[in-house]
Amino acid sequence: MKITKIEAVYPSYKTSLAGWRPNLWQIIIKIHTDKNEIYGYGTGGGGNASIEIINGHLSNFLLNKEINNLSDITDLFDKLFFESIPYGRAGVAMMAISAIDLAVWDAYSKYYETPIKNLLSDQKNHEKNIKTYATGNNVNEYYSLGIRDFKLSIKSKDDFNNESKELIKIIMDIKTKFSNSKKIMIDCYMSWDRNYTKIMSEKLAETGLEWIEDIATPDTMLIEDSMIGNLNGIKLAGGEHDFNYNNFEIMVKNKIYDIWQPDITWCGGISSILKIVDINKKKYKIFLHRGGEPWGLPLIESGVVDNMAELHNPRSKNLQMEQWNNKTIKSLEDGILITKDYLGFGADPIEGIF
């Protein structure tokens, strides 16, 4: 397979985007190959900044590149990582590389007519029943879509007494209303600290909370002592903001999280995830951040990462996305997602993107 052309666009999103996202959200790239009508599509964060990195630098290492086996794909990732060191190693540069890597995997799967899950694992029985949970606070809507486990998005108000009482009430109300809900989690978006998390875990232990996620900045977490096993039975999760796979070496050494959550569209694509999996050596669970999107599902199906797919604020049973035609979903019932058979990632940009 030869890469003959690369296009990159930052689409206009109708969905309301807050914080850093309006100008730095997900780009879409299209890789052309030497076989008619075989294209690879990928996505990654960074907005127009990522597009400048791709068009202004990284595309130089893609055009006329021969990709004849999986080692060629992972070698290309290594090359892009190395060439972007002066301005990269994390952040927007890794988001741009993510989009490229995913597009190459997508094209390769279609070119050689082999599903990505088969490229990743030759086992005969891939995971067919994918466990799911929804992230967001519209629990009633998520439950109506067939989802049974929920991760609530919160930000600390720095008022421990009232916040702990409020969280306990919210969690217990969900468990009472939806008695077949097995797991409730919370995402703090770096608004707690280690001490606040410790004392909060003492209050929340009675709720059966599954995990607390993203309690503090990733740099803080990487250099501090391990908290694993010290949160009254509640697990600690994180990793979505760690874009450099080398950070996960530190996670192992310092025993940072019970659950690793790299984002495949931010940390370097499949090629980077494979490095993270190798670093992990099955010591800790790997639940991909937004793993229920098309780019995460083949890794879950293959067994490369653990069977748990995050669905971020889902709004339909077929998990349609604003800028993509998502053709991966066969059914979503009682918390179990079943996919169709497809090549690549089973998703194409909507008409008019390119």
N, C-alpha and C positions, 0 to 999 in steps of 0.2 A: 504494500500500500504506500503510495506516494502522496504527500501533502502538497497540493498545488496552489492553494489560496487560503487566506484566513480573513474573515470579516468579524468585526466586533461592534456591538451597539449597546447603548444604554436606553432601554425603553422608557416610555412615560407611564408611570404607575398611577392608576386611579385610586387604589387603596391608600388610605391615609398612612403616611410614614412619619414617625416621630424621631426625636433625638438626632443621631448622626446619619440616619438612613436617607432623608430626602435626596441628597446629592451623592450618596455613596452606597446605594443599594445594589441589587444583583444585576450584573451585565449578562448578555447572551452572546456567545460567539459561535461562528459557523466555520467548520473546516471543510474545504473541498478536497476531493481525492482524485486520483487518475482513473477512477471507474465512474462512468456516467451515473448521475443521480444518487451516488453514495456520499452522504455528508455526515459530519459529526457535529453534534451540538453540545455545548457545555455552558455552565453558569458559575459565577463567582461574584463576590462582593466587590466594592470599590468604586462603582459608578464610573464617571468619566476619567478619574485618575487611573483606574485599572486599564481603561482603553488606551490611554496615553502610554502606559508601560508596555502594553502588547504591541501597539502600532509603532511606537518609537524605538523599541528595543527587542523584545522577546520574539517578535515575528521573524527576525533575522535568522533565528535558529530553527524555524519551522518550515519555511518554504523549500520545496523539493526534498524534504526529509523523507527517507525511506523507513517505514515501520513494518518490519516483517515478522516480528515476534513480540512477546510480552516484555522481554528484556529491553527491546528497543524503546518501548513506552517508558519503562522505569528509568532507563538511561537518559531519556530526554528530560524527564523530571529533574534528575540530578544535574543535568547541564543547565537547565533554567534556574534552578536553585543557586548554583554556583555563580552564574553570570549576573544574577540579581543581588549578590551579596552587598555591593557598595550602597545600595538603597533599600535592601530588602531583609530577608531572613524572617520576616513576620509581616503583620499588617497588610496594607493594600497590595504589596508585591506578591504575597502568598495567595491573596484572593484572586489576583490575575492568573497566577500559575494554576490555581485550582480550576478555573474555567477552561484553560488550555488542556490540562490533563484529562478532565472529564470529556471534552470534545474528542480527544484522540481515542480514548477507550470506547466512546460511542461509535465513532467511525470504524474502528477496528472490528468491533463486534458485528456491525452490519456488513463490512467488506468481506469478512471470512465466514459470515452467516453462523456465528456461534454466540449464544447468549452470554452475557457478562458473568452470570453466576457459574456457567460452565468453564469460563476462562479462569475464574478464581478458585474453583474447586471441582475436581473430577468425581466427587462422590455421586452415586447414582440417585440417592434420595435427598434432594435439597429440601430446605425448610419450606413447607407449604402453608402452614398456619402461623401467620406473623402476629405476635402480640402487640397491642397498641396502647398508647395513652394520649390524651389530648392536653395541650398546654394552653392556658388562658383561663379566663374567669366566667365564661358563658357555659357553665356546667350543664344547665338544662338542655341547651342546644346540642352540646356534644353527646349527651346521653341519648337524645332523640336520633342521632346518627348511628347509634349502635356501639358507642365507645363506653367503656365501663371504668377506666382508671383515669385519674386527672392530676395534672400538675398546675397549681395555682401560682399566678404571677403576683408578687408582692414587692413593696418597697418599704423599708423601715421608716416609721414616723418618729423614731428615737423616743418612744414612750413605752417602756417595757410592760408595765402593768396592763395598760389598755390594749396594747398590741397582742400580748399573749392571750388575754381573754377573748379578743376578737378572733384570733386564729383558731383557738380551741372551738369556739362556737361554730365558725364556718366549716371546719373539718367534720365536726360531729353532726352538723346539720346535713352535710352531704351524705355521710354514712347512714344516717337515719332515713333520709329520703330515698336513697338508692342503695338498698341493702345488699345488692350483688356487686357493689363497687368494692374492689379488693385493695387497691393501692391509691393513696393520696400522697402527693409530694408538694413541695413548695420551692419556688425559684426566687431568690432574694435580690437578684441583679446587683451584686456587690454592695448592698446597702447595709449589711451587718458587719460585725467584726468577729474575731475569734471568741472573745469573752462573751459577747452578746449571744453568739450561737450556743455556747456552752450552757449558759443559764436558761436560754430559751428552750433548749432540748430537755431540760428538767421539767418544764411545764408541759411541753408537747408530747412527752413520752406516753402519756396516758391515751393519746389519740390513735396510737398505732401508725404514726407518720412513717412513710417508707424511706424518704431521703430529703435532705436539705441541700439545695444546689446554689452554687455561685455566691457564696457568702461574702467574699472579699475579692480584691483585685488578684489576678493570677500571679503577679510578682510577689505579693505578700504571701500567698499560699505556698509558693515554691520554696521560700527560704525559712519558713517557720517550722516548728516542731509538728509532728504528726498529731492529728486529732482523731484518727481512726480508732474506734472502740471506746471513745470517751464521750459519746453523745447519747448515752442512755438508750442504746439499742437502735438509734436512728443513724442511717448511713449518710455519708457525705459524698456529694457529686460535683463534678466540675470538669473544665477542660475546653469548653467551647471557644474561649478567648485565647487559647494557646495555639498559635498558628505555626510555630516552629516545632517540628516533630522531635527535635532534641530536648525540648522542655519535658517531654514524657519520660526521658531518661531520669530527670530529676524527680519526677513524680514517683517513679519506682524506688529510687534511692531513699527518698524522704517519706515515703508512704503517705502521700498527700490525700488521695481520694479512694473511697471504696468503689466508685463508679466513674469511669472516664467517658467524656462526652465530646470528642472532637467533632468539628463541623466539616464535612467533606467538601463543601463549597468555599471554605475559608482557609483550610490548613494545607491545601496542596492536592486535593483530589484523591482518587483511589491509590495512586502511587505512594502518597504520603501516609495514607491510612494503613497500607501494608507495612510500612516501616514502624508505625505505632503499634500495630498488632504484634510484630516481631519483638518490639521492646517489652510489651506487656507480658508475653509468654503465659497468658491465661491466669495471671495472678489476680487481676481485677476485672470486673465486668466492663465491657465496652458497649455503651448504648449511644449510637450516633445522635448528635444534635440534629433535629429535624430529619431523623432517619426514615420517616415515612414518605418523604419526597422521593421522586423517581431515582435520584442519584444515590440514595442510601439503600433502597430495597434489594438490589442484587447482592450487596455485601451481607445483608441479613439472610437472604435466601441461601447463599452459598455456605453459611456457617462461619465465615471469616470473622464477623463480629457477633455479639450476642443478640438473641431474639427479643428485641423490644424496639418498636418504631414510634418515635415521637411524631405526633400530628399537631402542627402549630396552628392553633385557632381554626380548625377545620369547619367548613361551611356547607359541605355536600358529601353524600356517601361515596361518590366517585372521586372525591378529593381533587376537584378541578382547581387550576391555578390561573391567575390573571393573565400571564404572558405565555402560558404553555397549554398545549393539548395533551393532557395526561391520559395515556391509554394503558396504564399499568394495572388498574384496579378491576378485579372481577367481582368481589363482594366485600362488605364490611358489616359483620354481624356479631353481636355479643362480645365485642372487643377483639375479634379476630379478623385480620385482613388477609384476603386471598388474592393473589395476583394472576393476571393472564400470562400467556406465553408471548414473549416479544424479544426483539433484538435491540441492541443498544440499551438505552435507558427507557425506552417505550414512551418517550415524550418529544414532541416537536414544537418549536415556537409557533404561536398563532400566526395566521396569515397577515402579511404586511410588515412583519418585523424586519425581514430582509428583502 
